[in-house]
């Protein structure tokens, strides 16, 4: 029997790729005739909601999801009039499986679809939905049987979940283990007991929490078990950017790994911190100069410690000249002259002015190591200028002394 092709998926590999794709779709829509060009989401008579594609180069596809928090897969919906939340039957590498329509049928370019676009077999009826519910109950019994056989084989495994395909010919069992486990003998015994093909999958801590579900520290159900399609990249740098505790135990979820929600507002925190003062920076306030000791990023407030007052004062960031790019640019710059940006046309004039003006007689010139380098000019040119200054000073009868 020929091997069943793999399931075609059309999902971005990362959040950044998703944003890039969204921007490209926005540009295409604007070029097509405006912001809402070609959008008929609220039109019940839309041709995209009925069967049959208008153009062969733009097939009509529908997005389906096998589990509530799983990824979205796309299938050809040309021969079916689908609605949201309809249950359909599709062919996958695990056989026939039931999936729920989460994205209404719409036309997309073939260039945006990777691999072969497989069709939807049919729409499931009431009897099919009842069969799905029966298989879910059988999955609960399969987990208990799986746990009992693990104890019989004395394996260090923790059963997590079981899932039948639509017709019950294949069973997928998920488990977690601290190390790799040789479960080949267990798989043979399970297949003989269950009377179907059995697949064992070892999952990590995050997948374990996604399959089991639960309640997070916020009091809500876990994001990964309800709506999060993919796990973001998390590190302690995100907690530091948001001024959270750097103790991993306080910023970890029920899975023991760092919270996925650390990535939700990280970009907003980075943008807001870029226009706020730094801790320890001396700023000008209506009540005098003070040092920044704390900030409330979301409220746009800055706590300043004033030398003449016992209690710290809280000011809005805009009152101190912060909080936006425009106010930050209008704030008086507290930086050295040589750090100021210079245009290419002004640099030769400034260098020529530095050569013509001799060093004062009562101020000793600095050594080569202490002399600041002029941007865009090598240090050897500065040595030549210093030699010219010394020669002028010795010829005028008032030589300058060089600091050691």
C-alpha positions in Angstrom: 0.0 0.0 0.0 1.3 3.4 -0.9 2.4 5.7 1.9 -0.1 8.4 2.8 1.3 11.9 2.1 2.1 14.1 5.0 -0.3 16.7 6.2 0.0 20.1 4.4 0.3 22.9 6.8 0.3 26.6 6.0 1.4 28.3 9.2 4.3 30.8 9.9 7.4 29.4 11.6 7.6 32.3 14.1 5.8 35.4 15.3 8.1 37.7 13.3 7.3 35.8 10.1 3.6 36.1 10.9 4.0 39.9 11.2 5.9 40.2 7.9 3.2 38.2 6.2 0.5 40.4 7.7 2.2 43.5 6.5 2.6 42.1 3.0 -1.2 41.3 2.9 -2.0 44.8 4.0 0.2 46.3 1.2 -1.5 44.1 -1.4 -4.9 45.1 -0.2 -4.1 48.8 -0.3 -2.6 48.5 -3.8 -5.7 46.6 -4.9 -8.0 49.6 -4.3 -8.0 50.7 -0.7 -7.9 49.4 2.9 -11.0 47.3 2.6 -10.5 46.3 -1.0 -11.7 42.8 -1.7 -12.9 42.3 1.8 -16.5 40.8 2.0 -16.3 39.4 5.5 -19.7 40.8 6.5 -21.5 40.1 3.2 -23.6 36.9 3.4 -23.8 36.8 -0.4 -20.0 36.6 -0.7 -18.9 34.2 -3.4 -16.0 33.1 -1.1 -18.6 31.5 1.2 -20.0 29.2 -1.5 -18.5 26.3 -3.3 -16.2 26.6 -6.3 -13.2 28.9 -6.9 -13.5 31.9 -9.2 -9.9 31.6 -10.5 -7.8 28.4 -10.8 -4.7 30.5 -9.7 -6.5 31.4 -6.5 -7.9 28.2 -4.9 -10.6 28.4 -2.2 -9.1 27.1 1.0 -10.4 26.7 4.6 -8.4 26.7 7.8 -9.1 23.8 10.2 -7.8 22.8 13.6 -7.7 19.4 15.1 -7.4 20.5 18.8 -8.5 23.7 20.4 -5.0 25.1 20.8 -3.3 23.4 17.9 -2.0 24.9 14.7 -4.2 25.8 11.8 -4.0 23.6 8.6 -5.4 24.5 5.2 -7.3 22.3 2.9 -9.1 22.7 -0.4 -12.7 23.6 0.2 -13.7 24.0 -3.5 -16.5 21.4 -3.5 -18.1 22.2 -0.1 -20.1 25.2 1.3 -18.5 25.5 4.7 -19.3 27.7 7.6 -17.3 28.5 10.7 -17.4 25.8 13.5 -18.3 23.1 11.0 -16.8 19.7 11.6 -15.2 18.1 8.5 -13.3 14.9 7.6 -9.8 15.2 6.2 -7.1 12.7 5.2 -3.8 12.9 7.2 -0.8 10.7 7.7 -2.6 9.2 10.7 -5.6 8.3 8.5 -9.0 10.0 8.5 -9.4 12.6 11.2 -12.1 15.1 12.2 -11.3 18.8 12.3 -13.1 22.0 13.1 -13.3 24.9 10.6 -11.8 28.0 12.3 -11.1 30.1 9.2 -13.9 30.6 6.7 -13.2 29.6 3.0 -11.4 32.2 1.1 -9.2 32.5 -2.0 -5.4 32.7 -1.6 -2.6 32.7 -4.2 -1.1 29.3 -4.9 2.4 30.8 -4.3 1.4 31.2 -0.6 0.7 27.5 -0.2 3.6 25.1 0.3 3.2 21.6 -0.9 0.2 19.9 -2.3 -3.2 21.2 -1.2 -5.3 18.3 -0.2 -9.2 18.4 -0.4 -11.7 18.1 2.4 -13.4 14.7 2.2 -16.9 15.7 3.5 -18.8 17.6 6.1 -19.6 15.6 9.3 -23.2 15.1 10.3 -24.9 14.5 13.7 -24.1 10.8 13.7 -20.4 11.5 13.0 -20.2 14.0 15.9 -21.7 11.3 18.2 -19.1 8.9 17.1 -16.4 11.5 17.9 -17.8 11.8 21.4 -17.7 8.0 21.8 -14.1 7.9 20.8 -13.2 10.6 23.3 -14.7 8.4 26.1 -12.7 5.5 24.8 -9.6 7.7 25.0 -10.1 8.1 28.7 -10.2 4.3 29.1 -7.1 4.0 26.9 -5.1 6.2 29.3 -6.0 3.9 32.3 -5.0 0.9 30.3 -1.8 2.6 29.2 -0.9 3.4 32.9 -1.6 -0.2 34.0 0.7 -1.7 31.4 3.5 0.8 32.2 3.4 -0.5 35.8 3.5 -4.1 34.5 6.6 -3.4 32.4 8.2 -1.4 35.2 9.1 1.6 33.0 9.8 5.1 34.2 7.0 6.7 32.2 4.2 9.1 33.0 1.0 8.6 30.9 -0.5 12.0 29.8 -3.2 11.6 27.1 -4.6 9.3 24.5 -6.2 10.2 21.2 -8.0 8.1 18.6 -8.4 9.0 15.0 -11.8 9.4 13.5 -12.5 5.7 12.7 -10.6 4.3 15.7 -8.0 2.5 13.6 -5.0 4.3 15.2 -4.3 5.4 18.8 -1.7 8.0 19.8 -0.4 7.8 23.4 1.6 10.7 24.8 3.9 10.3 27.9 6.7 12.1 29.6 9.9 10.6 31.0 13.1 12.0 32.6 15.2 10.2 30.0 14.8 8.1 26.8 12.9 4.9 27.3 12.9 1.7 25.3 9.1 1.1 24.8 9.1 -1.2 21.9 7.9 -4.2 23.8 5.3 -2.0 25.5 4.0 -0.8 22.1 3.6 -4.4 20.9 1.6 -5.4 24.0 -0.6 -2.2 23.7 -1.4 -2.9 20.0 -2.5 -6.4 20.9 -4.6 -5.2 23.8 -6.2 -2.2 22.0 -6.8 -4.1 18.7 -5.4 -1.1 16.6 -2.2 0.6 15.6 -0.5 2.3 18.5 1.9 5.2 18.4 3.8 6.3 21.5 5.1 9.9 21.7 7.4 11.3 24.3 6.6 15.0 25.0 8.3 17.8 27.0 7.2 19.8 29.9 5.4 22.5 27.8 3.5 19.9 25.7 2.6 18.1 28.9 0.9 21.2 30.3 -0.8 21.8 27.0 -2.3 18.3 26.9 -3.3 18.1 30.5 -4.5 21.7 30.9 -4.8 23.6 34.1 -5.0 27.1 35.7 -2.1 29.5 35.6 -0.9 32.1 38.2 -3.2 34.7 36.7 -6.3 32.6 37.5 -7.1 31.8 33.9 -6.8 28.5 32.0 -3.5 27.9 30.4 -2.9 29.8 27.2 -1.2 26.8 25.6 -4.3 24.6 26.3 -6.9 27.1 25.0 -5.6 29.3 22.1 -1.8 29.6 21.8 -0.9 27.8 18.5 2.9 27.8 19.1 5.3 28.2 21.9 7.3 31.5 21.8 11.0 31.9 22.5 11.3 32.9 26.2 14.4 33.8 28.2 15.3 35.8 31.3 16.0 38.9 29.3 12.3 39.3 28.8 11.7 39.4 32.5 14.5 41.9 33.0 13.1 44.2 30.3 9.7 44.2 32.1 11.3 44.8 35.6 10.1 41.5 36.9 11.7 39.2 39.4 14.8 37.5 38.1 14.1 34.4 40.2 13.1 31.6 37.8 10.7 30.2 40.3 8.6 33.4 40.3 8.3 33.8 36.6 7.7 30.1 35.7 4.4 28.5 34.9 2.8 25.2 36.0 5.1 23.4 33.5 8.2 24.5 35.3 9.4 26.6 32.4 9.3 30.4 31.9 5.9 31.9 31.4 4.8 32.2 27.8 3.0 35.5 28.6 6.4 37.2 29.1 6.6 37.6 25.3 3.1 39.2 24.9 4.1 42.8 26.0 7.9 42.6 25.6 8.0 44.8 22.5 5.8 47.5 24.1 8.1 47.6 27.1 11.1 48.0 24.9 9.6 50.8 23.0 8.4 52.6 26.1 11.7 52.2 27.9 13.6 53.7 24.9 11.9 57.1 25.6 12.1 57.0 29.4 15.0 58.1 31.6 17.4 55.6 33.0 17.6 54.7 36.7 20.2 56.9 38.4 20.0 59.6 35.7 19.9 63.2 36.9 16.9 65.0 35.4 15.5 68.5 35.7 12.1 68.8 37.4 9.9 71.8 38.2 11.2 71.5 41.8 14.9 71.3 41.0 17.4 68.7 39.8 17.0 65.2 41.1 17.9 61.6 40.5 15.6 59.0 39.0 15.1 56.2 41.5 12.0 54.3 40.1 9.7 54.3 37.1 6.2 53.1 36.4 6.4 52.2 32.7 2.8 51.5 32.1 1.5 54.6 33.9 4.3 56.8 32.4 5.4 58.0 35.8 8.9 58.8 37.1 10.0 58.8 40.8 12.7 61.4 41.4 14.7 61.8 44.6 15.3 65.5 45.3 18.2 66.5 47.6 16.3 69.2 49.5 13.2 67.0 50.2 12.8 64.1 52.5 10.3 62.2 50.4 10.6 61.2 46.8 8.5 63.0 44.3 6.5 61.4 41.4 6.2 63.3 38.1 4.6 62.4 34.8 7.2 61.5 32.2 6.0 64.2 29.8 6.5 66.9 32.5 10.2 66.0 32.6 10.6 66.0 28.8 10.3 62.2 28.3 7.6 59.8 27.2 7.7 60.3 23.4 10.4 60.6 20.7 9.4 64.3 20.1 9.7 65.3 23.7 13.0 63.5 24.0 14.5 65.3 21.1 13.4 68.6 22.4 15.0 67.9 25.8 18.4 69.7 26.3 21.1 67.2 25.4 23.5 66.3 28.2 26.5 65.1 26.2 29.9 66.2 25.2 30.6 68.4 22.2 32.6 65.7 20.4 29.7 63.3 20.7 27.3 65.6 18.8 26.4 64.4 15.3 28.3 66.3 12.5 27.7 66.5 8.8 30.4 65.6 6.4 30.6 69.1 5.0 31.3 70.7 8.5 34.1 68.3 9.5 36.9 69.7 7.2 36.2 73.3 8.5 36.3 72.2 12.1 39.6 70.4 11.5 41.1 73.4 9.8 40.0 75.6 12.7 41.7 73.3 15.2 45.0 73.5 13.3 45.0 77.4 13.1 44.1 78.0 16.7 47.2 77.5 18.9 46.9 76.0 22.4 46.7 78.5 25.3 50.0 79.3 27.0 48.7 78.7 30.5 47.0 75.4 29.8 49.3 72.4 29.3 48.5 70.2 26.3 47.5 66.6 26.9 49.5 63.6 25.9 48.7 61.4 22.9 46.9 58.9 25.1 44.6 61.6 26.6 44.0 63.6 23.4 40.4 62.8 22.1 40.3 61.6 18.6 38.3 63.7 16.1 35.7 61.6 14.3 36.8 60.5 10.9 40.5 61.6 11.3 43.4 59.3 12.3 45.5 60.0 15.4 48.6 60.7 13.4 47.1 64.0 12.1 46.5 65.1 15.7 50.2 64.5 16.5 51.3 66.7 13.6 49.0 69.5 14.8 50.5 69.3 18.3 54.0 69.5 16.8 53.0 72.7 14.9 51.6 74.2 18.1 54.7 73.6 20.0 56.9 75.0 17.3 54.7 78.2 17.2 54.9 78.5 21.0 58.7 78.2 21.1 59.2 80.8 18.3 57.0 83.4 20.1 59.0 83.3 23.4 56.2 81.7 25.4 56.7 78.0 25.1 54.0 75.6 26.2 54.7 72.8 28.6 53.6 69.3 27.8 52.0 67.2 30.5 53.7 63.9 31.1 
